[in-house]
Structure formats: structure tokens, C-alpha cells
């Protein structure tokens, strides 16, 4: 069951990265077409982009914790 949950979470992460890439492409096209940075279209796009970024960061932290790659769990000592 854990493997299935990890695979579904990995698929969700990949899907969200795809959405982020699509939002970046749309933003680049809007800027190249002459849209102002404060236009309604770009502000709405930025809001969706930020939502996707927060979502993928949370999902990646969950995935890393599930497989045991958390930052706090592994400590590396420098040997002199």
C-alpha cells in the first residue's frame, strides 16, 4: 500500500511540475506580446503559479519524508 501511495504522490508531483512549466510558458508569451507586469492576466497567472509552487513543495517534502530523505534525519559530520 505504501508503494502505491508513493507512486500516486510522485505522479501528482510530476503533474504539478508540468502545470508550472505551462504557466511559465504562458507568462513568457504574455510578456513578449507586450502585456504590462501589472495586467490582470499576469496577476491571475502569477497567483495560479504561486499556488502550484506551494503545492509541489509540500508534496515533495511529504514524499521525501515518506522515503526517509528528510533534511533533519540525515546529518553528515565533517571529519578532521
PDB file of N, CA, C and O in Angstrom, chain B, residues numbered from 101:
ATOM      1  N   UNK B 101       0.816  -1.190   0.000  1.00  0.00           N
ATOM      2  CA  UNK B 101       0.000   0.000   0.000  1.00  0.00           C
ATOM      3  C   UNK B 101       0.867   1.264   0.000  1.00  0.00           C
ATOM      4  O   UNK B 101       0.522   2.272  -0.617  1.00  0.00           O
ATOM      5  N   UNK B 102       2.013   1.184   0.717  1.00  0.00           N
ATOM      6  CA  UNK B 102       2.903   2.339   0.772  1.00  0.00           C
ATOM      7  C   UNK B 102       3.478   2.653  -0.602  1.00  0.00           C
ATOM      8  O   UNK B 102       3.625   3.819  -0.968  1.00  0.00           O
ATOM      9  N   UNK B 103       3.804   1.601  -1.366  1.00  0.00           N
ATOM     10  CA  UNK B 103       4.353   1.833  -2.710  1.00  0.00           C
ATOM     11  C   UNK B 103       3.330   2.524  -3.608  1.00  0.00           C
ATOM     12  O   UNK B 103       3.680   3.401  -4.397  1.00  0.00           O
ATOM     13  N   UNK B 104       2.087   2.130  -3.486  1.00  0.00           N
ATOM     14  CA  UNK B 104       1.032   2.745  -4.296  1.00  0.00           C
ATOM     15  C   UNK B 104       0.886   4.219  -3.933  1.00  0.00           C
ATOM     16  O   UNK B 104       0.789   5.073  -4.814  1.00  0.00           O
ATOM     17  N   UNK B 105       0.871   4.515  -2.626  1.00  0.00           N
ATOM     18  CA  UNK B 105       0.762   5.909  -2.197  1.00  0.00           C
ATOM     19  C   UNK B 105       1.939   6.736  -2.699  1.00  0.00           C
ATOM     20  O   UNK B 105       1.763   7.880  -3.119  1.00  0.00           O
ATOM     21  N   UNK B 106       3.140   6.161  -2.656  1.00  0.00           N
ATOM     22  CA  UNK B 106       4.318   6.883  -3.141  1.00  0.00           C
ATOM     23  C   UNK B 106       4.239   7.123  -4.646  1.00  0.00           C
ATOM     24  O   UNK B 106       4.606   8.193  -5.132  1.00  0.00           O
ATOM     25  N   UNK B 107       3.763   6.132  -5.370  1.00  0.00           N
ATOM     26  CA  UNK B 107       3.638   6.313  -6.831  1.00  0.00           C
ATOM     27  C   UNK B 107       2.602   7.368  -7.172  1.00  0.00           C
ATOM     28  O   UNK B 107       2.810   8.168  -8.085  1.00  0.00           O
ATOM     29  N   UNK B 108       1.488   7.380  -6.452  1.00  0.00           N
ATOM     30  CA  UNK B 108       0.465   8.398  -6.694  1.00  0.00           C
ATOM     31  C   UNK B 108       0.992   9.792  -6.338  1.00  0.00           C
ATOM     32  O   UNK B 108       0.723  10.763  -7.044  1.00  0.00           O
ATOM     33  N   UNK B 109       1.734   9.877  -5.253  1.00  0.00           N
ATOM     34  CA  UNK B 109       2.310  11.162  -4.866  1.00  0.00           C
ATOM     35  C   UNK B 109       3.342  11.621  -5.894  1.00  0.00           C
ATOM     36  O   UNK B 109       3.401  12.804  -6.230  1.00  0.00           O
ATOM     37  N   UNK B 110       4.151  10.691  -6.391  1.00  0.00           N
ATOM     38  CA  UNK B 110       5.141  11.031  -7.421  1.00  0.00           C
ATOM     39  C   UNK B 110       4.440  11.510  -8.698  1.00  0.00           C
ATOM     40  O   UNK B 110       4.900  12.449  -9.348  1.00  0.00           O
ATOM     41  N   UNK B 111       3.334  10.864  -9.051  1.00  0.00           N
ATOM     42  CA  UNK B 111       2.578  11.289 -10.239  1.00  0.00           C
ATOM     43  C   UNK B 111       2.005  12.685 -10.032  1.00  0.00           C
ATOM     44  O   UNK B 111       2.002  13.505 -10.951  1.00  0.00           O
ATOM     45  N   UNK B 112       1.518  12.953  -8.817  1.00  0.00           N
ATOM     46  CA  UNK B 112       0.987  14.285  -8.517  1.00  0.00           C
ATOM     47  C   UNK B 112       2.079  15.338  -8.622  1.00  0.00           C
ATOM     48  O   UNK B 112       1.842  16.432  -9.134  1.00  0.00           O
ATOM     49  N   UNK B 113       3.278  15.014  -8.140  1.00  0.00           N
ATOM     50  CA  UNK B 113       4.404  15.945  -8.215  1.00  0.00           C
ATOM     51  C   UNK B 113       4.756  16.229  -9.673  1.00  0.00           C
ATOM     52  O   UNK B 113       4.947  17.384 -10.054  1.00  0.00           O
ATOM     53  N   UNK B 114       4.839  15.188 -10.480  1.00  0.00           N
ATOM     54  CA  UNK B 114       5.167  15.367 -11.903  1.00  0.00           C
ATOM     55  C   UNK B 114       4.095  16.202 -12.610  1.00  0.00           C
ATOM     56  O   UNK B 114       4.416  17.072 -13.419  1.00  0.00           O
ATOM     57  N   UNK B 115       2.831  15.935 -12.302  1.00  0.00           N
ATOM     58  CA  UNK B 115       1.730  16.685 -12.907  1.00  0.00           C
ATOM     59  C   UNK B 115       1.819  18.161 -12.530  1.00  0.00           C
ATOM     60  O   UNK B 115       1.613  19.034 -13.373  1.00  0.00           O
ATOM     61  N   UNK B 116       2.125  18.437 -11.273  1.00  0.00           N
ATOM     62  CA  UNK B 116       2.221  19.822 -10.831  1.00  0.00           C
ATOM     63  C   UNK B 116       3.397  20.529 -11.484  1.00  0.00           C
ATOM     64  O   UNK B 116       3.292  21.706 -11.827  1.00  0.00           O
ATOM     65  N   UNK B 117       4.525  19.827 -11.665  1.00  0.00           N
ATOM     66  CA  UNK B 117       5.658  20.439 -12.373  1.00  0.00           C
ATOM     67  C   UNK B 117       5.285  20.743 -13.819  1.00  0.00           C
ATOM     68  O   UNK B 117       5.729  21.745 -14.379  1.00  0.00           O
ATOM     69  N   UNK B 118       4.470  19.880 -14.423  1.00  0.00           N
ATOM     70  CA  UNK B 118       4.009  20.149 -15.783  1.00  0.00           C
ATOM     71  C   UNK B 118       3.151  21.409 -15.808  1.00  0.00           C
ATOM     72  O   UNK B 118       3.279  22.231 -16.715  1.00  0.00           O
ATOM     73  N   UNK B 119       2.274  21.562 -14.811  1.00  0.00           N
ATOM     74  CA  UNK B 119       1.441  22.764 -14.726  1.00  0.00           C
ATOM     75  C   UNK B 119       2.298  24.013 -14.548  1.00  0.00           C
ATOM     76  O   UNK B 119       2.011  25.053 -15.141  1.00  0.00           O
ATOM     77  N   UNK B 120       3.343  23.917 -13.736  1.00  0.00           N
ATOM     78  CA  UNK B 120       4.234  25.056 -13.525  1.00  0.00           C
ATOM     79  C   UNK B 120       4.919  25.445 -14.837  1.00  0.00           C
ATOM     80  O   UNK B 120       5.020  26.628 -15.162  1.00  0.00           O
ATOM     81  N   UNK B 121       5.383  24.456 -15.578  1.00  0.00           N
ATOM     82  CA  UNK B 121       6.038  24.741 -16.868  1.00  0.00           C
ATOM     83  C   UNK B 121       5.061  25.409 -17.829  1.00  0.00           C
ATOM     84  O   UNK B 121       5.433  26.322 -18.567  1.00  0.00           O
ATOM     85  N   UNK B 122       3.810  24.949 -17.819  1.00  0.00           N
ATOM     86  CA  UNK B 122       2.798  25.542 -18.698  1.00  0.00           C
ATOM     87  C   UNK B 122       2.518  26.985 -18.297  1.00  0.00           C
ATOM     88  O   UNK B 122       2.394  27.852 -19.162  1.00  0.00           O
ATOM     89  N   UNK B 123       2.417  27.252 -16.998  1.00  0.00           N
ATOM     90  CA  UNK B 123       2.173  28.617 -16.525  1.00  0.00           C
ATOM     91  C   UNK B 123       3.340  29.540 -16.887  1.00  0.00           C
ATOM     92  O   UNK B 123       3.131  30.694 -17.262  1.00  0.00           O
ATOM     93  N   UNK B 124       4.558  29.030 -16.775  1.00  0.00           N
ATOM     94  CA  UNK B 124       5.731  29.843 -17.135  1.00  0.00           C
ATOM     95  C   UNK B 124       5.714  30.175 -18.623  1.00  0.00           C
ATOM     96  O   UNK B 124       6.032  31.297 -19.018  1.00  0.00           O
ATOM     97  N   UNK B 125       5.344  29.202 -19.440  1.00  0.00           N
ATOM     98  CA  UNK B 125       5.276  29.430 -20.886  1.00  0.00           C
ATOM     99  C   UNK B 125       4.227  30.486 -21.209  1.00  0.00           C
ATOM    100  O   UNK B 125       4.471  31.371 -22.029  1.00  0.00           O
ATOM    101  N   UNK B 126       3.059  30.402 -20.571  1.00  0.00           N
ATOM    102  CA  UNK B 126       2.012  31.394 -20.796  1.00  0.00           C
ATOM    103  C   UNK B 126       2.478  32.780 -20.376  1.00  0.00           C
ATOM    104  O   UNK B 126       2.227  33.765 -21.070  1.00  0.00           O
ATOM    105  N   UNK B 127       3.163  32.852 -19.230  1.00  0.00           N
ATOM    106  CA  UNK B 127       3.658  34.141 -18.755  1.00  0.00           C
ATOM    107  C   UNK B 127       4.671  34.748 -19.705  1.00  0.00           C
ATOM    108  O   UNK B 127       4.640  35.947 -19.980  1.00  0.00           O
ATOM    109  N   UNK B 128       5.568  33.914 -20.203  1.00  0.00           N
ATOM    110  CA  UNK B 128       6.573  34.391 -21.159  1.00  0.00           C
ATOM    111  C   UNK B 128       5.893  34.915 -22.427  1.00  0.00           C
ATOM    112  O   UNK B 128       6.281  35.954 -22.962  1.00  0.00           O
ATOM    113  N   UNK B 129       4.881  34.194 -22.899  1.00  0.00           N
ATOM    114  CA  UNK B 129       4.167  34.638 -24.101  1.00  0.00           C
ATOM    115  C   UNK B 129       3.446  35.959 -23.863  1.00  0.00           C
ATOM    116  O   UNK B 129       3.445  36.830 -24.733  1.00  0.00           O
ATOM    117  N   UNK B 130       2.829  36.114 -22.682  1.00  0.00           N
ATOM    118  CA  UNK B 130       2.141  37.363 -22.376  1.00  0.00           C
ATOM    119  C   UNK B 130       3.122  38.539 -22.310  1.00  0.00           C
ATOM    120  O   UNK B 130       2.831  39.625 -22.810  1.00  0.00           O
ATOM    121  N   UNK B 131       4.269  38.316 -21.696  1.00  0.00           N
ATOM    122  CA  UNK B 131       5.254  39.393 -21.606  1.00  0.00           C
ATOM    123  C   UNK B 131       5.820  39.746 -22.976  1.00  0.00           C
ATOM    124  O   UNK B 131       6.029  40.921 -23.277  1.00  0.00           O
ATOM    125  N   UNK B 132       6.068  38.744 -23.801  1.00  0.00           N
ATOM    126  CA  UNK B 132       6.591  39.014 -25.145  1.00  0.00           C
ATOM    127  C   UNK B 132       5.571  39.704 -26.033  1.00  0.00           C
ATOM    128  O   UNK B 132       5.941  40.402 -26.977  1.00  0.00           O
ATOM    129  N   UNK B 133       4.277  39.514 -25.737  1.00  0.00           N
ATOM    130  CA  UNK B 133       3.249  40.168 -26.535  1.00  0.00           C
ATOM    131  C   UNK B 133       3.023  41.615 -26.109  1.00  0.00           C
ATOM    132  O   UNK B 133       2.241  42.338 -26.725  1.00  0.00           O
ATOM    133  N   UNK B 134       3.716  42.029 -25.049  1.00  0.00           N
ATOM    134  CA  UNK B 134       3.629  43.431 -24.647  1.00  0.00           C
ATOM    135  C   UNK B 134       2.728  43.686 -23.453  1.00  0.00           C
ATOM    136  O   UNK B 134       2.444  44.844 -23.146  1.00  0.00           O
ATOM    137  N   UNK B 135       2.270  42.653 -22.772  1.00  0.00           N
ATOM    138  CA  UNK B 135       1.436  42.848 -21.590  1.00  0.00           C
ATOM    139  C   UNK B 135       2.250  43.526 -20.490  1.00  0.00           C
ATOM    140  O   UNK B 135       3.443  43.267 -20.333  1.00  0.00           O
ATOM    141  N   UNK B 136       1.593  44.389 -19.742  1.00  0.00           N
ATOM    142  CA  UNK B 136       2.260  45.035 -18.614  1.00  0.00           C
ATOM    143  C   UNK B 136       2.348  44.050 -17.462  1.00  0.00           C
ATOM    144  O   UNK B 136       1.521  43.146 -17.336  1.00  0.00           O
ATOM    145  N   UNK B 137       3.350  44.232 -16.629  1.00  0.00           N
ATOM    146  CA  UNK B 137       3.550  43.338 -15.483  1.00  0.00           C
ATOM    147  C   UNK B 137       2.388  43.409 -14.500  1.00  0.00           C
ATOM    148  O   UNK B 137       2.150  42.459 -13.755  1.00  0.00           O
ATOM    149  N   UNK B 138       1.671  44.516 -14.489  1.00  0.00           N
ATOM    150  CA  UNK B 138       0.559  44.680 -13.553  1.00  0.00           C
ATOM    151  C   UNK B 138      -0.797  44.394 -14.202  1.00  0.00           C
ATOM    152  O   UNK B 138      -1.836  44.732 -13.636  1.00  0.00           O
ATOM    153  N   UNK B 139      -0.793  43.777 -15.380  1.00  0.00           N
ATOM    154  CA  UNK B 139      -2.058  43.473 -16.041  1.00  0.00           C
ATOM    155  C   UNK B 139      -2.809  42.392 -15.279  1.00  0.00           C
ATOM    156  O   UNK B 139      -2.208  41.588 -14.567  1.00  0.00           O
ATOM    157  N   UNK B 140      -4.127  42.381 -15.436  1.00  0.00           N
ATOM    158  CA  UNK B 140      -4.954  41.398 -14.743  1.00  0.00           C
ATOM    159  C   UNK B 140      -4.588  39.972 -15.137  1.00  0.00           C
ATOM    160  O   UNK B 140      -4.591  39.069 -14.300  1.00  0.00           O
ATOM    161  N   UNK B 141      -4.275  39.775 -16.409  1.00  0.00           N
ATOM    162  CA  UNK B 141      -3.930  38.437 -16.875  1.00  0.00           C
ATOM    163  C   UNK B 141      -2.668  37.906 -16.198  1.00  0.00           C
ATOM    164  O   UNK B 141      -2.624  36.756 -15.760  1.00  0.00           O
ATOM    165  N   UNK B 142      -1.646  38.754 -16.119  1.00  0.00           N
ATOM    166  CA  UNK B 142      -0.390  38.327 -15.493  1.00  0.00           C
ATOM    167  C   UNK B 142      -0.541  38.153 -13.987  1.00  0.00           C
ATOM    168  O   UNK B 142       0.065  37.249 -13.412  1.00  0.00           O
ATOM    169  N   UNK B 143      -1.324  38.986 -13.346  1.00  0.00           N
ATOM    170  CA  UNK B 143      -1.535  38.838 -11.914  1.00  0.00           C
ATOM    171  C   UNK B 143      -2.274  37.538 -11.598  1.00  0.00           C
ATOM    172  O   UNK B 143      -1.935  36.846 -10.638  1.00  0.00           O
ATOM    173  N   UNK B 144      -3.274  37.210 -12.397  1.00  0.00           N
ATOM    174  CA  UNK B 144      -4.007  35.961 -12.197  1.00  0.00           C
ATOM    175  C   UNK B 144      -3.100  34.759 -12.476  1.00  0.00           C
ATOM    176  O   UNK B 144      -3.141  33.760 -11.758  1.00  0.00           O
ATOM    177  N   UNK B 145      -2.294  34.868 -13.513  1.00  0.00           N
ATOM    178  CA  UNK B 145      -1.345  33.804 -13.847  1.00  0.00           C
ATOM    179  C   UNK B 145      -0.335  33.609 -12.723  1.00  0.00           C
ATOM    180  O   UNK B 145       0.002  32.475 -12.381  1.00  0.00           O
ATOM    181  N   UNK B 146       0.148  34.702 -12.147  1.00  0.00           N
ATOM    182  CA  UNK B 146       1.099  34.623 -11.049  1.00  0.00           C
ATOM    183  C   UNK B 146       0.468  33.965  -9.820  1.00  0.00           C
ATOM    184  O   UNK B 146       1.135  33.219  -9.104  1.00  0.00           O
ATOM    185  N   UNK B 147      -0.794  34.234  -9.580  1.00  0.00           N
ATOM    186  CA  UNK B 147      -1.491  33.632  -8.454  1.00  0.00           C
ATOM    187  C   UNK B 147      -1.585  32.113  -8.623  1.00  0.00           C
ATOM    188  O   UNK B 147      -1.345  31.363  -7.677  1.00  0.00           O
ATOM    189  N   UNK B 148      -1.933  31.668  -9.823  1.00  0.00           N
ATOM    190  CA  UNK B 148      -2.000  30.221 -10.086  1.00  0.00           C
ATOM    191  C   UNK B 148      -0.617  29.595  -9.988  1.00  0.00           C
ATOM    192  O   UNK B 148      -0.456  28.506  -9.437  1.00  0.00           O
ATOM    193  N   UNK B 149       0.379  30.290 -10.525  1.00  0.00           N
ATOM    194  CA  UNK B 149       1.759  29.804 -10.491  1.00  0.00           C
ATOM    195  C   UNK B 149       2.229  29.616  -9.045  1.00  0.00           C
ATOM    196  O   UNK B 149       2.829  28.595  -8.710  1.00  0.00           O
ATOM    197  N   UNK B 150       1.954  30.601  -8.199  1.00  0.00           N
ATOM    198  CA  UNK B 150       2.353  30.527  -6.797  1.00  0.00           C
ATOM    199  C   UNK B 150       1.653  29.376  -6.090  1.00  0.00           C
ATOM    200  O   UNK B 150       2.257  28.693  -5.263  1.00  0.00           O
ATOM    201  N   UNK B 151       0.384  29.161  -6.410  1.00  0.00           N
ATOM    202  CA  UNK B 151      -0.372  28.059  -5.798  1.00  0.00           C
ATOM    203  C   UNK B 151       0.253  26.720  -6.175  1.00  0.00           C
ATOM    204  O   UNK B 151       0.403  25.840  -5.327  1.00  0.00           O
ATOM    205  N   UNK B 152       0.616  26.568  -7.441  1.00  0.00           N
ATOM    206  CA  UNK B 152       1.231  25.316  -7.895  1.00  0.00           C
ATOM    207  C   UNK B 152       2.595  25.108  -7.246  1.00  0.00           C
ATOM    208  O   UNK B 152       2.938  23.987  -6.870  1.00  0.00           O
ATOM    209  N   UNK B 153       3.376  26.183  -7.113  1.00  0.00           N
ATOM    210  CA  UNK B 153       4.703  26.069  -6.497  1.00  0.00           C
ATOM    211  C   UNK B 153       4.589  25.629  -5.039  1.00  0.00           C
ATOM    212  O   UNK B 153       5.333  24.755  -4.594  1.00  0.00           O
ATOM    213  N   UNK B 154       3.677  26.222  -4.306  1.00  0.00           N
ATOM    214  CA  UNK B 154       3.494  25.838  -2.905  1.00  0.00           C
ATOM    215  C   UNK B 154       3.028  24.392  -2.806  1.00  0.00           C
ATOM    216  O   UNK B 154       3.473  23.648  -1.933  1.00  0.00           O
ATOM    217  N   UNK B 155       2.143  24.003  -3.692  1.00  0.00           N
ATOM    218  CA  UNK B 155       1.624  22.637  -3.686  1.00  0.00           C
ATOM    219  C   UNK B 155       2.721  21.611  -3.962  1.00  0.00           C
ATOM    220  O   UNK B 155       2.788  20.580  -3.292  1.00  0.00           O
ATOM    221  N   UNK B 156       3.578  21.888  -4.945  1.00  0.00           N
ATOM    222  CA  UNK B 156       4.623  20.934  -5.294  1.00  0.00           C
ATOM    223  C   UNK B 156       5.689  20.871  -4.210  1.00  0.00           C
ATOM    224  O   UNK B 156       6.243  19.798  -3.969  1.00  0.00           O
ATOM    225  N   UNK B 157       5.994  21.976  -3.552  1.00  0.00           N
ATOM    226  CA  UNK B 157       6.970  21.942  -2.475  1.00  0.00           C
ATOM    227  C   UNK B 157       6.462  21.100  -1.306  1.00  0.00           C
ATOM    228  O   UNK B 157       7.218  20.329  -0.715  1.00  0.00           O
ATOM    229  N   UNK B 158       5.181  21.251  -0.977  1.00  0.00           N
ATOM    230  CA  UNK B 158       4.594  20.462   0.103  1.00  0.00           C
ATOM    231  C   UNK B 158       4.583  18.981  -0.252  1.00  0.00           C
ATOM    232  O   UNK B 158       4.911  18.137   0.583  1.00  0.00           O
ATOM    233  N   UNK B 159       4.208  18.663  -1.486  1.00  0.00           N
ATOM    234  CA  UNK B 159       4.158  17.267  -1.922  1.00  0.00           C
ATOM    235  C   UNK B 159       5.554  16.648  -1.933  1.00  0.00           C
ATOM    236  O   UNK B 159       5.711  15.481  -1.574  1.00  0.00           O
ATOM    237  N   UNK B 160       6.562  17.405  -2.336  1.00  0.00           N
ATOM    238  CA  UNK B 160       7.922  16.882  -2.357  1.00  0.00           C
ATOM    239  C   UNK B 160       8.446  16.638  -0.947  1.00  0.00           C
ATOM    240  O   UNK B 160       9.148  15.655  -0.709  1.00  0.00           O
ATOM    241  N   UNK B 161       8.111  17.524  -0.009  1.00  0.00           N
ATOM    242  CA  UNK B 161       8.507  17.305   1.382  1.00  0.00           C
ATOM    243  C   UNK B 161       7.842  16.041   1.927  1.00  0.00           C
ATOM    244  O   UNK B 161       8.480  15.259   2.633  1.00  0.00           O
ATOM    245  N   UNK B 162       6.580  15.840   1.609  1.00  0.00           N
ATOM    246  CA  UNK B 162       5.854  14.653   2.050  1.00  0.00           C
ATOM    247  C   UNK B 162       6.486  13.400   1.462  1.00  0.00           C
ATOM    248  O   UNK B 162       6.665  12.405   2.164  1.00  0.00           O
ATOM    249  N   UNK B 163       6.824  13.445   0.180  1.00  0.00           N
ATOM    250  CA  UNK B 163       7.439  12.297  -0.488  1.00  0.00           C
ATOM    251  C   UNK B 163       8.801  11.977   0.136  1.00  0.00           C
ATOM    252  O   UNK B 163       9.103  10.817   0.414  1.00  0.00           O
ATOM    253  N   UNK B 164       9.608  12.999   0.351  1.00  0.00           N
ATOM    254  CA  UNK B 164      10.930  12.791   0.933  1.00  0.00           C
ATOM    255  C   UNK B 164      10.831  12.245   2.353  1.00  0.00           C
ATOM    256  O   UNK B 164      11.630  11.394   2.746  1.00  0.00           O
ATOM    257  N   UNK B 165       9.869  12.721   3.118  1.00  0.00           N
ATOM    258  CA  UNK B 165       9.691  12.216   4.476  1.00  0.00           C
ATOM    259  C   UNK B 165       9.238  10.754   4.449  1.00  0.00           C
ATOM    260  O   UNK B 165       9.635   9.965   5.307  1.00  0.00           O
ATOM    261  N   UNK B 166       8.413  10.395   3.472  1.00  0.00           N
ATOM    262  CA  UNK B 166       7.910   9.025   3.384  1.00  0.00           C
ATOM    263  C   UNK B 166       9.008   8.033   3.027  1.00  0.00           C
ATOM    264  O   UNK B 166       8.970   6.880   3.458  1.00  0.00           O
ATOM    265  N   UNK B 167       9.985   8.476   2.242  1.00  0.00           N
ATOM    266  CA  UNK B 167      11.059   7.549   1.873  1.00  0.00           C
ATOM    267  C   UNK B 167      12.295   7.729   2.756  1.00  0.00           C
ATOM    268  O   UNK B 167      13.295   7.033   2.583  1.00  0.00           O
ATOM    269  N   UNK B 168      12.218   8.675   3.709  1.00  0.00           N
ATOM    270  CA  UNK B 168      13.300   8.838   4.663  1.00  0.00           C
ATOM    271  C   UNK B 168      14.427   9.738   4.219  1.00  0.00           C
ATOM    272  O   UNK B 168      15.571   9.534   4.628  1.00  0.00           O
ATOM    273  N   UNK B 169      14.139  10.728   3.394  1.00  0.00           N
ATOM    274  CA  UNK B 169      15.178  11.656   2.938  1.00  0.00           C
ATOM    275  C   UNK B 169      15.038  13.045   3.553  1.00  0.00           C
ATOM    276  O   UNK B 169      15.532  14.022   2.991  1.00  0.00           O
ATOM    277  N   UNK B 170      14.381  13.141   4.681  1.00  0.00           N
ATOM    278  CA  UNK B 170      14.181  14.446   5.308  1.00  0.00           C
ATOM    279  C   UNK B 170      15.487  15.097   5.696  1.00  0.00           C
ATOM    280  O   UNK B 170      16.448  14.407   6.035  1.00  0.00           O
ATOM    281  N   UNK B 171      15.537  16.401   5.653  1.00  0.00           N
ATOM    282  CA  UNK B 171      16.769  17.141   5.956  1.00  0.00           C
ATOM    283  C   UNK B 171      17.213  16.921   7.397  1.00  0.00           C
ATOM    284  O   UNK B 171      18.410  16.807   7.659  1.00  0.00           O
ATOM    285  N   UNK B 172      16.277  16.860   8.331  1.00  0.00           N
ATOM    286  CA  UNK B 172      16.633  16.716   9.720  1.00  0.00           C
ATOM    287  C   UNK B 172      17.052  15.308  10.098  1.00  0.00           C
ATOM    288  O   UNK B 172      17.654  15.111  11.153  1.00  0.00           O
ATOM    289  N   UNK B 173      16.755  14.343   9.278  1.00  0.00           N
ATOM    290  CA  UNK B 173      17.020  12.954   9.624  1.00  0.00           C
ATOM    291  C   UNK B 173      18.445  12.530   9.312  1.00  0.00           C
ATOM    292  O   UNK B 173      19.015  11.686  10.005  1.00  0.00           O
ATOM    293  N   UNK B 174      19.003  13.100   8.295  1.00  0.00           N
ATOM    294  CA  UNK B 174      20.351  12.704   7.902  1.00  0.00           C
ATOM    295  C   UNK B 174      21.317  13.832   8.249  1.00  0.00           C
ATOM    296  O   UNK B 174      21.193  14.952   7.753  1.00  0.00           O
ATOM    297  N   UNK B 175      22.261  13.521   9.092  1.00  0.00           N
ATOM    298  CA  UNK B 175      23.277  14.518   9.436  1.00  0.00           C
ATOM    299  C   UNK B 175      24.616  14.001   8.994  1.00  0.00           C
ATOM    300  O   UNK B 175      24.924  12.819   9.142  1.00  0.00           O
ATOM    301  N   UNK B 176      25.394  14.880   8.460  1.00  0.00           N
ATOM    302  CA  UNK B 176      26.725  14.499   7.972  1.00  0.00           C
ATOM    303  C   UNK B 176      27.741  15.216   8.842  1.00  0.00           C
ATOM    304  O   UNK B 176      27.698  16.439   8.978  1.00  0.00           O
ATOM    305  N   UNK B 177      28.637  14.473   9.419  1.00  0.00           N
ATOM    306  CA  UNK B 177      29.683  15.065  10.250  1.00  0.00           C
ATOM    307  C   UNK B 177      30.964  15.217   9.440  1.00  0.00           C
ATOM    308  O   UNK B 177      31.380  14.320   8.707  1.00  0.00           O
ATOM    309  N   UNK B 178      31.556  16.359   9.598  1.00  0.00           N
ATOM    310  CA  UNK B 178      32.815  16.609   8.928  1.00  0.00           C
ATOM    311  C   UNK B 178      33.931  15.953   9.732  1.00  0.00           C
ATOM    312  O   UNK B 178      34.019  16.153  10.943  1.00  0.00           O
ATOM    313  N   UNK B 179      34.762  15.192   9.090  1.00  0.00           N
ATOM    314  CA  UNK B 179      35.879  14.563   9.765  1.00  0.00           C
ATOM    315  C   UNK B 179      37.118  15.401   9.539  1.00  0.00           C
ATOM    316  O   UNK B 179      37.404  15.841   8.426  1.00  0.00           O
ATOM    317  N   UNK B 180      37.839  15.609  10.614  1.00  0.00           N
ATOM    318  CA  UNK B 180      39.035  16.457  10.519  1.00  0.00           C
ATOM    319  C   UNK B 180      40.251  15.649  10.243  1.00  0.00           C
ATOM    320  O   UNK B 180      41.346  16.200  10.132  1.00  0.00           O
TER     321      UNK B 180
END
